[in-house]
Amino acid sequence: MSSSSPDWTDAIADSTLCGYFYVFFVIFSVLAGLSVLSAIYMFATTKITGGLVLAVLLAKLINFGISATAALFLYLICERALKPSKSSQLKHSQAAKQAASGSGLLMM
C-alpha cells in the first residue's frame, strides 16, 4: 500500500465521489444565487429604511459568502484532489518505479 488511504477505499471510484460532491456543489450554488436574487428583489420592491436595510444586506452578504465558499470548496475537492493533473500522476508513477527498483536492489 503506497498511499495513506485504507484499502477498502480503493474500490470507490473517483467518479462516484465527484458525483456526490457535485450534488452539494449545485445545492450551495443555487443557495448563493437565490441569496443574491432575493436581495435584489427585496430592495427593488420593499420600502425599508435605515438600519434595517444594512442588517438585511449584511445577512444576505453573509449567506452568499458562506454558500459560494462552500460551493467552490466542494468543486476543488473533486477537481484537484480526486482528479490530479497528469504531471503529478507522472511524478508519482516515476517515484513508485524508483522505489520498486530500489527495494529490489536491497533484496539482492
Sequence and secondary structure as in RCSB ss.txt:
>XXXX:A:sequence
MSSSSPDWTDAIADSTLCGYFYVFFVIFSVLAGLSVLSAIYMFATTKITGGLVLAVLLAKLINFGISATAALFLY
LICERALKPSKSSQLKHSQAAKQAASGSGLLMM
>XXXX:A:secstr
  SSS GGGGGS HHHHHHHHHHHHHHHHHHHHHHHHHHHHHHHH    THHHHHHHHHHHHHHHHHHHHHHHHH
HIIIIIIS  HHHHHHHHHHHHHHHHHHHHHH 
